[in-house]
């Protein structure tokens, strides 16, 4: 599976401290349980506040996840598949 990962910089620094419950980042799950899905590792940590736009090159699903340039940033994304295209 190939993914295009684009990071869009909001040009600002985080204004709050990271969540101490997630010192090694978080795994975002955007797919329903039991549904066909793919998981992609994200560049961790992000430079500052912004967002990753992740697109599956096979089925075209695109998802955006926000970043803050902190240790509680997303480190992976599990995204649903357009099953008819896989």
Secondary structure by P-SEA (a helix, b strand, c coil): cbbbbbbbbcccccccccccccccbbbbbcccccccbbbbbcccccccbbbbbbbccccbbbbbbccccccccccbbbbbcccccc
